[in-house]
């Protein structure tokens, strides 16, 4: 898994370098496709296949079968995990509906492809384009093969599968095989994981890197003479930061643990330098254009919901309860049901050193997570759920038979309930997958046009504008714009033939003649000042 993480990091930066040098290929106004990216995508795929063959990846499944073939409970866990994966595949095969994916995770790479280069997008709409985008670099390549976004969704789904294998490796140092599978089941059937597995976000990619980083850190604690594990942990954490800037919150966790385990500031300083060196190209990119290496953080472009949280004990308890029980993207109540038992075991003491470290890691994670902006709800907690899953299973497996059976049955029940919920959530994709509903009809029914979603119904706008660029006003989530466009936020006198508005039409006299309108989407298209 470490080699896979490194390979993904190398290729992501290779794509970034090619894009900054403007070598993605000539701009394509009618479709997002370049031969360079197609070739690179094929190289990435064969590199991963070669790694799988080199590591004899199939041996893992053979060994797992030998260990579990006579254990009905373990086979049940494997069956539920596999079924959850199939349910997630249904969601992957449907069109993208995620707000952030349609806003910037997919749209920014699409703009890069249209322009044939990676550049800073000015304005107040795509301000996240200055932040690290390791996963979006793969989305950029994927759009050259699959402009619909299907391959991008598949990539994020596969990162979720990678999380299972990473968690399996992490758990084996603490748990028996059956318990390892239970920890994987508790994590993977969590509703937030199910939702993230079907959309082109980046949170599962961040989680994948953070699991590997934690596993490497624990390996170093086993043998402090092997500093290579600590170095690799820092590098992989740097890849997590390159995936999502909020992963910076994990950095002080490791620094604190390193210092208290070794009392050596030099080791913590080395870890800090290595982890921040990996995402440095993104920081330089941001600084050159905004004079802020972590733009848009600490800028006036973000609203108050992105501010760092001030501590309040009552609010902290309320937030913790809400995040596990009543959020829009539910985690799972199973983590809090047995919380008193877990706390009692920790207070009683007598824990193994590694378990203490894992608990301290989780405690610090919850602390730093609490103070960081939580605009993404429980998905920002996602990177720490693997460690939480391991601890819960470990503590409950040491209890008496009654509690162990109670936890086991409850875990299975909640997993089945969560899988059933995800089935219901993904059923809407079935008609389009089996060909009974068109993509255009599906999206016209599911997108929220009053909240900034955009759709060129039946490709009518594309037929009108042909290869001319369109200046877009007001519209927000532009991934499904299937024609060359420039948003007004970064317009900058770019030559356009048409102006498109959605919802707000106060400036129509400035635009020119109305040539198209759609009442359902609220879209109006104008011939820009009568000129093409």
C-alpha positions in Angstrom: 0.0 0.0 0.0 2.9 2.3 0.7 4.3 1.8 -2.8 0.8 2.5 -4.3 0.5 5.7 -2.3 4.0 6.8 -3.5 3.2 6.0 -7.2 -0.1 8.0 -7.0 1.8 10.9 -5.5 4.4 10.9 -8.2 1.9 10.7 -11.0 -0.2 13.5 -9.5 2.7 15.8 -9.5 3.7 14.8 -13.0 0.3 15.8 -14.2 0.6 19.1 -12.3 4.0 19.8 -13.9 2.7 19.1 -17.4 -0.3 21.3 -16.8 1.7 24.2 -15.4 4.0 24.0 -18.4 1.0 24.0 -20.7 1.7 20.6 -22.1 -1.7 19.0 -21.5 -2.3 19.3 -25.3 -4.0 21.8 -27.5 -7.3 23.3 -26.2 -10.3 21.4 -27.5 -13.4 23.7 -27.6 -15.8 20.9 -28.6 -14.7 18.2 -26.2 -12.3 17.7 -23.3 -9.8 15.3 -24.7 -6.0 15.3 -25.2 -3.6 12.6 -26.4 -1.1 13.5 -23.7 -3.5 12.8 -20.9 -4.8 9.6 -22.5 -1.2 8.3 -22.8 -0.5 9.3 -19.2 -3.7 7.6 -18.0 -2.7 4.3 -19.6 0.8 4.6 -18.1 -0.7 5.1 -14.6 -3.1 2.1 -15.1 -0.3 -0.2 -16.2 2.0 1.0 -13.3 -0.7 0.0 -10.8 -1.3 -3.3 -12.5 2.5 -4.0 -12.5 2.6 -3.2 -8.8 -0.3 -5.5 -8.1 1.5 -8.3 -10.0 4.9 -7.6 -8.3 3.3 -7.7 -4.8 1.2 -10.8 -5.8 -1.9 -9.0 -4.6 -4.1 -12.1 -5.2 -2.2 -13.9 -2.4 -4.0 -11.7 0.1 -7.3 -13.1 -1.0 -6.0 -16.7 -1.0 -4.7 -16.3 2.5 -7.9 -14.6 3.7 -10.0 -17.5 2.3 -7.8 -20.1 4.0 -8.2 -18.2 7.3 -12.0 -17.7 7.1 -13.5 -20.5 5.0 -14.5 -22.4 8.2 -15.7 -19.3 10.1 -19.3 -18.5 9.3 -19.1 -15.1 11.1 -16.1 -14.0 9.1 -17.7 -15.1 5.9 -20.8 -13.1 6.8 -18.6 -10.0 7.3 -16.9 -10.6 3.9 -20.3 -11.0 2.3 -21.7 -7.8 3.8 -18.6 -5.9 2.8 -18.8 -7.2 -0.8 -22.5 -6.4 -0.9 -21.9 -2.9 0.3 -19.3 -2.5 -2.4 -21.8 -3.6 -5.1 -24.4 -1.2 -3.7 -21.8 1.6 -4.0 -21.1 0.6 -7.6 -24.7 1.3 -8.5 -24.2 4.8 -7.3 -20.9 5.1 -9.1 -22.6 4.2 -12.5 -25.1 7.0 -12.1 -24.5 10.7 -13.1 -22.8 13.0 -10.6 -25.1 14.9 -8.3 -22.7 16.0 -5.5 -22.7 19.8 -5.0 -18.9 20.2 -4.5 -18.1 17.9 -7.3 -20.3 19.9 -9.8 -18.9 23.1 -8.3 -15.1 22.6 -8.3 -13.8 19.0 -7.9 -14.7 18.2 -11.5 -15.4 21.6 -13.0 -11.9 23.0 -12.4 -10.2 20.1 -14.1 -12.6 20.5 -16.9 -11.6 24.1 -17.3 -8.0 23.1 -17.3 -8.7 20.7 -20.1 -10.5 23.2 -22.1 -7.6 25.6 -21.9 -5.0 22.9 -22.2 -3.1 24.0 -19.2 -3.2 24.4 -15.4 -3.5 28.0 -14.3 -4.9 30.2 -11.5 -8.6 30.9 -12.0 -9.3 34.4 -10.7 -12.6 35.5 -9.2 -14.9 34.5 -6.4 -16.4 31.3 -7.7 -13.4 28.9 -8.2 -11.3 30.2 -5.4 -10.5 26.6 -4.3 -8.4 26.1 -7.4 -5.4 27.6 -5.5 -5.6 24.8 -2.9 -3.8 21.4 -3.2 -5.5 19.2 -5.7 -3.8 15.8 -5.8 -7.0 13.8 -6.5 -8.3 16.4 -9.0 -5.2 15.7 -11.1 -6.4 12.2 -11.6 -9.9 13.5 -12.3 -8.3 15.7 -14.9 -6.8 12.6 -16.6 -10.1 10.7 -16.2 -12.1 13.4 -18.0 -9.9 12.9 -21.1 -11.3 9.3 -21.2 -14.7 9.9 -19.7 -16.1 13.4 -20.0 -19.3 12.3 -18.2 -17.4 12.0 -14.9 -18.0 8.3 -14.5 -14.3 7.4 -14.4 -13.7 10.2 -11.8 -16.4 8.7 -9.6 -14.8 5.3 -10.1 -11.4 6.7 -8.9 -12.9 8.0 -5.7 -14.8 4.7 -5.2 -11.5 2.8 -5.6 -9.9 5.0 -2.9 -12.7 3.8 -0.7 -11.7 0.2 -1.5 -8.1 1.2 -0.7 -9.2 2.4 2.7 -10.5 -1.1 3.5 -7.2 -2.7 2.7 -5.3 0.0 4.6 -7.6 -0.5 7.6 -7.1 -4.3 7.3 -3.3 -3.9 7.5 -3.6 -1.4 10.4 -6.0 -3.6 12.3 -4.0 -6.8 12.1 -1.5 -5.5 14.7 -4.3 -5.3 17.3 -7.0 -7.8 16.3 -7.6 -11.3 15.0 -8.9 -11.9 11.5 -12.6 -12.0 12.4 -12.2 -8.8 14.5 -10.3 -7.1 11.7 -13.1 -7.9 9.3 -15.6 -6.5 11.8 -13.6 -3.2 12.1 -13.6 -3.0 8.3 -17.3 -3.7 8.2 -18.1 -1.0 10.8 -16.1 1.5 8.9 -17.1 0.7 5.3 -20.9 0.4 6.0 -20.9 3.8 7.7 -23.4 6.0 5.8 -20.8 8.8 5.2 -18.5 6.3 3.6 -21.3 4.9 1.4 -22.2 8.4 0.2 -18.6 9.4 -0.4 -18.0 6.2 -2.4 -20.4 7.2 -5.1 -19.3 10.8 -5.7 -16.1 12.6 -7.1 -15.1 14.2 -3.8 -11.6 13.8 -2.3 -12.3 12.7 1.3 -11.8 9.0 0.8 -8.5 9.8 -1.0 -7.4 11.8 2.1 -8.5 9.0 4.3 -6.6 6.4 2.3 -3.3 8.3 2.7 -3.9 9.1 6.4 -4.6 5.4 7.2 -1.2 4.4 5.6 0.6 7.3 7.4 -0.8 6.1 10.7 0.2 2.5 10.0 3.7 3.5 9.1 3.9 5.6 12.3 2.9 2.7 14.4 5.5 0.5 12.6 8.2 3.1 13.6 7.0 2.9 17.2 7.6 -0.9 17.1 11.2 -0.3 16.1 12.4 3.3 16.5 15.7 2.3 14.9 13.9 2.0 11.6 13.4 5.7 10.9 12.5 5.0 7.3 9.0 4.2 8.5 8.8 7.6 10.2 10.0 9.3 7.0 7.5 7.4 4.9 4.7 8.3 7.3 5.6 12.0 6.9 5.7 11.7 3.1 2.3 10.0 2.9 0.8 12.5 5.3 2.2 15.1 3.0 0.2 13.4 0.2 -2.9 13.6 2.4 -2.3 17.4 2.8 -1.8 17.6 -1.0 -5.2 16.0 -1.3 -7.1 18.2 1.2 -5.6 21.2 3.1 -7.6 20.3 6.2 -5.3 17.3 6.6 -2.9 19.8 8.1 -4.9 19.2 11.3 -3.3 15.7 11.5 0.2 17.1 11.4 0.3 18.4 15.0 -1.1 15.1 16.2 1.9 13.2 15.0 4.3 15.9 16.1 2.9 15.7 19.7 3.1 11.9 19.7 6.7 11.9 18.4 7.8 14.4 21.0 6.2 12.6 24.0 7.5 9.2 22.8 11.1 10.3 22.2 11.5 13.7 23.8 13.5 14.7 20.6 12.5 17.9 19.0 14.7 17.1 16.1 12.6 14.1 15.1 9.4 16.1 15.3 11.0 19.0 13.3 12.2 16.5 10.6 8.7 15.0 10.4 7.3 18.5 10.0 9.7 19.5 7.3 9.1 16.4 5.3 5.4 16.4 5.6 5.2 20.1 4.5 7.8 19.6 1.7 5.5 17.2 -0.2 2.6 19.7 -0.8 5.1 22.6 -1.2 4.5 23.0 -5.0 0.9 23.7 -4.3 1.8 26.3 -1.7 4.2 28.0 -4.1 1.5 27.9 -6.8 -0.9 29.6 -4.4 1.6 32.1 -3.1 2.7 33.3 -6.6 -0.9 34.2 -7.5 -2.5 35.2 -4.2 0.5 36.0 -1.9 -1.1 33.5 0.5 0.3 29.9 0.4 -2.9 28.4 1.8 -5.4 30.6 0.0 -8.4 31.0 0.4 -7.9 30.3 4.2 -7.3 33.6 6.1 -8.7 35.6 3.1 -11.8 37.6 3.1 -13.4 35.5 0.3 -14.7 32.9 2.8 -17.8 33.4 5.0 -17.9 33.0 8.7 -18.8 29.4 8.5 -15.1 28.7 7.5 -13.7 30.4 10.6 -11.9 28.3 13.2 -14.1 27.2 16.1 -13.9 28.8 19.6 -14.2 26.3 22.4 -17.3 26.0 24.4 -17.9 22.8 26.5 -21.6 22.7 26.1 -21.3 23.2 22.4 -18.6 20.6 22.1 -20.8 18.0 23.7 -23.7 19.0 21.5 -21.6 18.9 18.4 -20.2 15.5 19.2 -23.6 14.1 19.8 -25.0 15.6 16.6 -22.1 14.4 14.4 -22.8 10.8 15.3 -26.6 10.9 15.6 -28.3 13.7 13.7 -26.1 15.1 10.9 -27.2 15.4 7.3 -24.4 12.9 6.5 -24.8 10.5 9.4 -21.7 8.7 10.7 -23.0 5.8 12.9 -24.5 5.7 16.4 -22.6 2.5 17.1 -19.5 4.6 18.0 -21.3 6.3 20.8 -23.4 3.5 22.1 -20.5 1.8 23.9 -18.6 5.0 24.7 -19.0 4.6 28.5 -17.4 1.2 28.3 -14.5 2.5 26.3 -13.8 5.4 28.6 -14.0 3.1 31.6 -11.4 0.8 30.1 -9.1 3.7 29.4 -9.4 5.2 32.9 -8.8 1.8 34.5 -5.5 1.5 32.7 -3.4 -1.5 31.9 -3.5 -1.0 28.2 -0.8 -2.0 25.7 1.5 0.8 24.6 0.2 0.7 21.0 -3.4 0.9 22.1 -2.6 3.9 24.3 -0.9 5.5 21.3 -3.9 4.9 19.1 -6.3 6.2 21.7 -4.1 9.4 22.2 -4.0 9.8 18.4 -7.8 9.6 18.3 -8.2 12.0 21.2 -5.9 14.6 19.6 -7.7 14.0 16.3 -11.1 14.8 17.8 -9.6 17.9 19.5 -8.0 19.3 16.3 -11.0 18.3 14.2 -13.3 20.3 16.6 -11.3 23.5 16.2 -11.1 23.4 12.4 -13.9 24.7 10.2 -16.5 22.0 9.8 -18.4 23.2 6.8 -18.3 19.7 5.4 -20.1 18.1 8.3 -19.0 14.6 9.4 -17.0 13.9 6.2 -14.2 16.0 7.7 -14.1 13.4 10.5 -13.8 10.5 8.0 -10.0 10.1 8.1 -10.2 9.3 11.8 -13.0 6.8 11.7 -10.6 3.9 10.8 -8.7 4.3 14.1 -12.0 4.7 15.9 -13.3 1.5 14.4 -10.2 -0.4 15.5 -10.4 0.9 19.0 -14.1 0.1 19.4 -13.7 -3.5 18.2 -10.5 -4.0 20.3 -12.1 -2.8 23.6 -15.4 -4.6 23.1 -13.6 -7.9 22.1 -12.0 -7.8 25.6 -15.3 -7.6 27.4 -17.4 -10.5 28.7 -19.4 -12.7 26.3 -22.6 -10.9 26.8 -21.2 -7.5 25.8 -19.2 -9.0 23.0 -22.3 -10.7 21.6 -24.3 -7.6 22.1 -21.8 -5.5 20.2 -21.5 -8.1 17.5 -25.2 -8.4 16.8 -25.6 -4.6 17.0 -22.8 -4.0 14.6 -24.3 -6.5 12.1 -27.7 -5.0 12.5 -26.6 -1.5 12.0 -24.5 -2.5 9.1 -27.5 -4.2 7.4 -29.6 -1.1 8.1 -26.9 1.2 6.6 -26.6 -1.0 3.6 -30.4 -1.0 3.2 -30.4 2.8 3.4 -27.7 3.1 0.7 -29.7 0.7 -1.5 -32.7 3.0 -1.2 -30.5 6.0 -1.9 -29.0 4.5 -5.0 -32.2 3.0 -6.5 -32.7 6.3 -8.3 -29.7 5.4 -10.5 -31.1 2.0 -11.7 -33.4 3.3 -14.5 -30.6 5.2 -16.1 -28.1 2.3 -15.7 -30.5 -0.2 -17.4 -31.4 2.3 -20.1 -35.0 3.0 -19.2 -34.2 6.7 -18.5 -31.9 9.0 -20.4 -29.2 10.9 -18.6 -30.7 14.2 -19.7 -34.1 13.3 -18.2 -32.5 12.0 -15.0 -30.5 15.2 -14.5 -33.3 17.5 -15.4 -35.3 15.9 -12.6 -32.6 15.6 -10.0 -30.5 18.8 -10.3 -31.4 21.8 -8.1 -31.5 24.6 -10.6 -32.7 27.1 -7.9 -29.4 26.4 -6.1 -27.0 27.0 -8.9 -26.9 23.6 -10.7 -26.6 23.9 -14.5 -27.7 21.7 -17.3 -27.9 22.2 -21.0 -31.1 20.2 -21.5 -31.0 18.2 -24.7 -27.7 20.0 -25.7 -29.7 22.9 -27.2 -27.2 25.5 -26.1 -24.3 23.5 -27.5 -26.1 23.4 -30.9 -26.5 27.2 -30.9 -23.1 28.3 -29.7 -21.1 25.6 -31.6 -17.4 26.4 -30.9 -17.9 29.9 -29.6 -17.1 30.7 -26.0 -20.0 31.6 -23.7 -19.7 34.0 -20.8 -21.8 32.7 -17.9 -23.4 34.9 -15.2 -24.9 33.7 -11.9 -24.8 30.0 -12.5 -22.7 28.1 -9.9 -22.2 24.3 -10.6 -21.0 24.2 -14.2 -19.7 20.7 -14.7 -22.5 19.8 -17.1 -21.8 22.8 -19.3 -21.0 20.9 -22.5 -19.7 23.9 -24.5 -16.7 26.2 -24.1 -17.4 28.7 -21.4 -15.8 31.5 -19.3 -17.5 32.4 -16.0 -18.0 36.1 -15.3 -15.9 35.8 -12.1 -12.8 35.3 -14.3 -14.0 36.8 -17.5 -11.3 39.5 -18.0 -12.3 40.6 -21.5 -12.0 37.1 -23.0 -13.5 37.1 -26.5 -17.0 35.5 -26.3 -19.9 35.1 -28.7 -22.7 34.6 -26.2 -23.7 35.4 -22.6 -25.7 33.0 -20.5 -27.6 33.9 -17.3 -29.4 31.7 -14.8 -32.0 33.0 -12.4 -31.0 36.6 -12.3 -31.5 38.5 -15.5 -31.0 42.1 -14.5 -28.3 42.9 -17.0 -30.1 41.7 -20.2 -29.9 45.0 -22.0 -26.1 44.9 -21.8 -26.0 41.5 -23.4 -27.9 41.8 -26.6 -30.6 39.7 -28.3 -32.1 36.7 -26.5 -31.6 33.6 -28.6 -32.6 30.8 -26.1 -34.4 30.4 -22.8 -35.5 27.5 -20.7 -38.2 28.0 -18.0 -37.2 24.8 -16.1 -33.6 25.6 -15.6 -34.0 29.4 -15.5 -31.3 29.7 -18.3 -31.3 32.5 -20.8 -28.8 32.8 -23.7 -27.9 36.1 -25.4 -26.0 37.0 -28.5 -23.2 39.0 -27.0 -23.8 42.6 -28.2 -24.9 41.2 -31.5 -21.3 40.0 -32.3 -19.8 36.6 -32.8 
